[in-house]
């Protein structure tokens, strides 16, 4: 095989030593020459090799010297070619061996929150991408392509930072250095993420690149889902039904995902109207916890939630005299003690206040009269007052009859 002219751009002629001598070939006789060639990465990147063999033969001594030595080049009649490998102005039909090219990239993506504690506006997520060339050709200008972040299935409202480093070239089987980019969480992202924290923060990435021949790679994308760093509260009333004057105990179970570190928070608990917090009744995992009351809102302070381990707050409240029968709901949520920003779901609990047979369900009988002697009792001869209107605290009104009843 010889170096040639007229080959495709970038395609070198091959130089292979074929040291096989044929002692003689009779007229009409043929023989087969075998040789091997080890492909290079450059061959695979080009996608083909073009080969020709030049054969020299010497005829018998009886032939004239100018005709005794003959030379011939191989040709492949199946090749539709205009390649002129010997420069004589005629196509030479070299044998073409097409090489299968596989342009393929695999993306691996990871991510983590850079700050500890619950997700808030300004929290940062670091994404890292490693791209592997799993094909058999060299790929140039390899670079990540982000396909979007979602918070609770809603698209991110911010913009992911630029990946670094710059695009790279990857040979077959090579891995890229880690590409890194940072995303800053927005307030809208927090709202979307915390509607259903179980969905998490999802992100998918692809990649781009190109072969020497302009072939774009198939890409196996990478995906990562991060747990939403958020406090989850479950609130319960430890008794279903109470009466006015009795005490109801409430529990608050607080958890946060593993991997985010211990979280220091405060908890706000808004009692139903007329319910009174019992001072010094609150405990967190059995230990006394400080609390304060502002109106009907209790603030539990200095609460620490360990990842993967529930923190249980228990406290008591008394049902005040003004509380009416029926269902009464209270709600609780965690806040950042520094900013006051909510960092949990809002949990609720319902307790039923039973009716009082004497005060809520009794029939009241009476008469409006003129107390002439001002002794507070109706005496003989003191007349009733007809047409008087009487209303209760709920607004219900009654009018007395002709006798003041």
C-alpha positions, -999 to +999 in steps of 0.1 A: +000+000+000+014+034-009+009+071+000-016+086-024-029+119-036-065+128-041-079+112-009-105+129+013-094+158+034-075+145+064-072+110+051-035+100+049-022+074+025-012+041+042+023+028+041+024-009+048+054-031+040+041-063+023+071-085+020+057-114+001+074-126-030+057-148-056+083-168-073+064-171-105+029-168-119+020-187-151-003-171-176-039-171-162-027-181-127-036-161-095-025-161-059-037-145-027-017-122-005-027-117+032-018-089+054-032-073+086-035-037+096-042-025+131-067+004+132-058+036+149-081+060+167-074+084+139-088+059+114-119+055+135-123+093+138-121+095+100-146+067+095-128+049+065-096+037+051-086+037+014-062+010+002-043+002-030-016-023-037+010-019-064+025-051-078+058-053-097+066-083-119+095-093-141+089-113-173+112-139-188+147-129-200+136-134-236+114-103-234+127-069-245+140-049-215+116-021-219+087-045-216+100-070-193+092-052-160+054-045-154+036-026-126-001-026-118-023-012-091-052-028-075-087-015-081-121-022-067-148-023-094-175-019-068-163+015-058-178+045-074-149+068-071-132+097-088-101+094-066-069+098-086-043+081-064-015+081-089-020+115-105-025+102-140-058+120-144-079+088-142-098+074-113-081+045-096-109+029-076-091+022-044-107-003-020-127+016+006-133+001+041-160+020+059-154+019+097-184+019+120-186+050+141-204+053+174-207+088+188-222+085+222-220+103+255-232+094+290-240+121+316-238+116+353-252+144+375-251+151+412-262+180+433-263+193+469-276+222+489-246+243+500-263+256+531-277+236+560-312+241+573-345+244+555-348+257+520-352+295+517-349+322+491-311+326+486-303+290+493-277+277+468-276+243+450-243+231+435-247+208+405-218+187+392-217+168+359-193+142+346-195+133+309-181+100+296-174+092+259-189+057+256-186+056+219-156+047+197-147+081+181-132+113+195-157+140+204-148+177+204-164+206+222-180+184+248-201+205+272-232+201+295-266+211+284-290+218+314-326+207+307-342+226+335-347+224+373-381+218+389-393+225+424-423+204+433-428+197+396-429+235+388-401+250+366-374+270+384-380+308+382-343+316+384-313+309+360-286+283+365-251+297+365-226+289+337-209+255+339-171+255+343-146+246+329-148+253+292-157+226+266-133+197+263-123+170+239-129+134+249-113+104+233-132+071+233-137+059+269-125+092+285-143+110+313-145+148+315-134+168+345-164+177+367-184+205+353-199+227+380-227+253+382-247+269+410-284+277+412-298+303+436-332+295+449-360+322+446-390+328+468-412+313+440-391+282+441-396+279+478-434+282+475-434+255+447-410+232+466-429+233+498-464+227+484-454+190+484-419+186+498-420+148+490-416+155+452-382+171+458-360+192+435-354+175+402-329+184+374-319+166+342-288+174+321-277+164+286-245+172+267-233+183+233-203+175+212-193+168+176-170+144+157-144+152+132-169+144+105-196+166+119-216+138+136-235+148+167-235+122+195-263+102+210-266+113+246-277+093+277-289+122+300-282+123+337-309+131+363-307+140+400-335+145+426-327+163+458-348+159+489-364+192+499-347+205+530-378+213+549-394+207+583-424+184+583-449+189+612-477+164+622-500+179+648-525+159+669-550+165+696-544+137+722-581+137+731-610+140+707-636+155+728-635+179+758-658+202+778-655+237+789-630+240+817-612+208+808-576+205+795-567+192+760-532+180+753-516+186+718-485+170+702-463+183+674-440+158+656-412+176+637-389+158+612-364+168+585-346+147+559-313+130+566-282+146+552-291+183+560-277+185+595-294+196+627-318+225+624-325+252+650-360+266+647-390+282+666-425+269+664-457+290+663-489+274+674-522+294+670-548+282+694-586+284+687-603+314+702-610+309+739-584+282+744-557+291+770-522+278+770-511+262+803-478+278+814-448+255+818-467+226+803-445+223+771-418+197+766-397+187+737-387+150+737-395+150+774-374+180+784-390+214+794-390+239+766-394+277+768-425+293+754-443+326+753-478+336+744-489+366+723-527+367+721-537+333+710-503+324+695-478+303+714-441+306+704-419+276+713-383+287+712-349+270+709-362+238+692-336+216+675-346+190+649-321+163+642-321+148+606-340+115+605-350+117+642-385+131+652-387+159+677-419+157+697-434+188+714-463+182+738-482+209+757-516+215+773-544+241+768-575+247+788-609+252+772-622+286+783-657+295+794-664+314+763-658+285+740-689+272+722-696+236+715-685+221+682-652+216+663-622+238+670-591+238+649-557+251+657-526+253+635-488+252+639-458+259+617-420+263+621-401+295+615-365+306+611-357+322+645-336+349+628-357+359+598-392+347+609-396+330+575-418+299+576-397+267+571-424+240+574-458+230+563-488+242+583-502+214+604-536+214+620-555+195+647-592+195+655-608+190+689-645+188+696-660+207+725-691+189+738-723+207+746-731+214+783-765+199+792-774+227+817-759+257+800-761+249+763-793+228+760-817+240+788-850+259+783-851+292+802-885+303+815-892+338+830-913+370+830-905+406+825-922+426+853-922+459+870-904+457+903-922+484+922-905+480+955-870+473+940-865+442+961-854+421+931-883+397+935-917+397+919-943+405+945-980+402+943-995+431+924-964+438+903-976+436+866-958+419+837-944+441+808-959+430+774-940+435+741-906+435+757-877+423+735-850+401+750-818+389+730-791+364+740-754+367+732-759+349+699-783+375+687-815+354+690-845+376+701-878+369+718-908+392+726-929+389+757-966+382+755-994+403+771-984+391+805-947+398+801-939+361+796 
